């Protein structure tokens, strides 16, 4: 770099006043003199030494840094290996003490040994590469590095010795495993052969291979089990029968005692049947229906609900149909609930507005559908499910009740609620059915409540 700067300043030097008087300059002679000058050589040598010493120092620092990194890795691996060795030694001691077969654990130990060998090979490769790098770069101060190499080599030898001993212990464990199994089998045979009580209990609880293949023995055992089971069943039946008789006797005595104390509380089957018949005659609910068409109820509107036309009776003359029956929403206000006598509308959503026969404080509504016994397929998919009731006050619809009709319940289901407002018009909204994709059927809609005082009929 100094020589280059010197050569670059020569043209500027030639332009000074000292060289203007010369007409020609021999550059080759000038350069040769500069190169032969001892001061130029000393300058180049000093510059080269300073740069070489800097490079040597940087290289030495880098090598020391790498060696420290390797030492840290070796320390970590040494700690890890020591921990693994302790765990392996503890596991081996426990398995040997308990005398348990350790094939799976031994295979795990062998895998860990292989992993340790791989780690050692990796460390050896890295140490060799660092050694080659050190030789190539010619680091002068090698005493410290040699001590590191010796420490690492000693560690390597120690680990290799431990691995060798560990392999020998694993081989001994495998041999010991076979000996332990043989000893256990012999001990079991000796114990069972010398103890007749154990053999007898085993014969009672288990069967031999010969007994399993002998049909006579199997039939004998099956018959014995059958007799035992029948005996147990008869005992249980006798016990249950006795308990039932005791309960019936006790209840009979309690009823007779209660009737003796208060004869007016007695009842009879005839009274129960009579009460049920009276309730059935009273529109099946025992409540007055203010929506009944024959009592003054009527259909005002069905909003946007579209009727579903199903097959019905047709009156024809000479093969020409002149009249057929069509079920309108009025069917839900009439008492006839025979199969097919219903109002059917398309889909599962519908509405109907009903004018009541009087101004009523509505307390309950009843929904009726046919029983599953009256259905051809025993299904009630067209029955309504989720519904709501609202009272109409002018242009407003006041919500009163949300309810659900259970198709598995009684055909007539009544839903009660609290209301203190009088209505003469109500709206029934059907929001879903029990699964029919085409239509929904309503057989009967009843409204129950208390009539207004001014409209009471005496």
Long-range contacts (C-beta under 8 A, 24 or more apart in sequence): 1-47, 2-43, 2-44, 2-47, 3-40, 3-44, 6-34, 6-40, 7-31, 56-139, 56-140, 59-137, 59-139, 60-139, 60-140, 60-141, 63-130, 63-133, 63-134, 63-137, 63-139, 63-145, 64-144, 66-130, 66-133, 67-130, 67-145, 67-148, 70-123, 70-126, 70-127, 70-130, 70-152, 71-148, 71-152, 73-123, 73-126, 74-123, 74-152, 74-155, 77-119, 77-123, 78-155, 81-116, 81-119, 81-159, 84-112, 84-116, 85-162, 85-166, 88-112, 88-166, 92-169, 92-173, 95-173, 96-173, 96-176, 99-180, 99-184, 101-177, 101-180, 101-181, 102-173, 102-177, 103-177, 106-170, 106-173, 106-174, 106-177, 109-166, 109-170, 110-170, 113-163, 113-166, 113-167, 113-170, 116-159, 116-163, 117-163, 120-156, 120-159, 120-160, 120-163, 123-152, 123-156, 124-156, 127-152, 283-335, 283-446, 284-368, 284-412, 285-366, 285-412, 285-414, 285-446, 285-448, 287-364, 287-366, 287-414, 287-446, 287-448, 288-448, 289-366, 289-446, 289-447, 289-448, 290-356, 290-357, 290-358, 290-360, 290-447, 290-448, 290-449, 290-451, 291-333, 291-354, 291-356, 291-357, 291-426, 291-445, 291-446, 291-447, 292-333, 292-334, 292-335, 292-357, 292-446, 293-330, 293-333, 293-334, 294-334, 294-335, 295-357, 296-356, 296-357, 296-358, 297-333, 297-354, 297-355, 297-356, 297-357, 297-447, 298-333, 298-354, 298-355, 299-328, 299-329, 299-330, 299-333, 299-352, 299-353, 299-354, 299-355, 300-353, 300-354, 300-355, 300-425, 301-352, 301-353, 302-329, 302-345, 302-350, 302-351, 302-352, 302-353, 303-350, 303-351, 303-352, 303-353, 304-351, 305-345, 305-346, 305-349, 305-350, 305-351, 305-352, 306-345, 306-346, 307-343, 307-344, 307-345, 307-346, 308-344, 308-345, 308-346, 308-438, 308-439, 310-340, 310-344, 310-439, 312-340, 331-443, 332-442, 332-443, 332-444, 332-445, 333-444, 333-445, 334-444, 335-444, 337-368, 337-370, 337-411, 337-443, 337-444, 339-370, 339-374, 339-375, 341-443, 342-441, 342-442, 342-443, 343-441, 343-442, 344-382, 344-439, 344-440, 344-441, 345-439, 345-440, 346-438, 346-439, 347-438, 347-439, 347-440, 348-430, 348-431, 348-432, 348-433, 348-436, 348-440, 349-430, 349-431, 349-432, 350-429, 350-430, 350-440, 351-427, 351-428, 351-429, 351-430, 352-427, 352-428, 352-442, 352-445, 353-392, 353-425, 353-426, 353-427, 354-425, 354-426, 354-427, 354-428, 354-445, 354-447, 355-424, 355-425, 356-423, 356-424, 356-425, 356-426, 356-447, 358-424, 358-451, 358-452, 358-455, 359-422, 359-423, 359-424, 359-451, 359-452, 359-455, 360-422, 360-423, 360-424, 360-447, 360-449, 360-450, 360-451, 360-452, 361-419, 361-420, 361-421, 361-422, 361-423, 361-449, 361-450, 361-451, 361-452, 362-389, 362-391, 362-400, 362-419, 362-423, 362-426, 362-447, 362-448, 362-449, 363-416, 363-417, 363-418, 363-419, 363-448, 363-449, 363-450, 364-414, 364-415, 364-416, 364-417, 364-447, 364-448, 364-449, 365-389, 365-401, 365-403, 365-414, 365-415, 365-428, 365-445, 365-446, 365-447, 365-448, 366-412, 366-413, 366-414, 366-415, 366-444, 366-445, 366-446, 366-448, 367-405, 367-412, 367-413, 367-415, 367-442, 367-444, 367-445, 367-446, 368-411, 368-412, 368-413, 368-443, 368-444, 368-445, 368-446, 369-405, 369-407, 369-411, 369-441, 369-442, 369-443, 370-411, 370-443, 371-411, 372-407, 380-407, 380-434, 381-433, 381-434, 381-435, 381-436, 382-433, 382-434, 382-436, 382-439, 382-440, 382-441, 383-407, 383-433, 383-434, 383-440, 383-441, 384-430, 384-432, 384-433, 384-434, 384-440, 384-441, 384-442, 385-431, 385-432, 385-433, 385-434, 386-430, 386-431, 386-432, 387-428, 387-429, 387-430, 387-431, 388-428, 388-429, 388-431, 389-426, 389-427, 389-428, 389-429, 390-426, 390-427, 390-429, 391-419, 391-421, 391-423, 391-425, 391-426, 391-427, 392-423, 392-425, 392-426, 392-427, 393-421, 393-423, 397-427, 398-423, 400-426, 407-434, 412-444, 414-446, 414-448, 419-449, 422-452
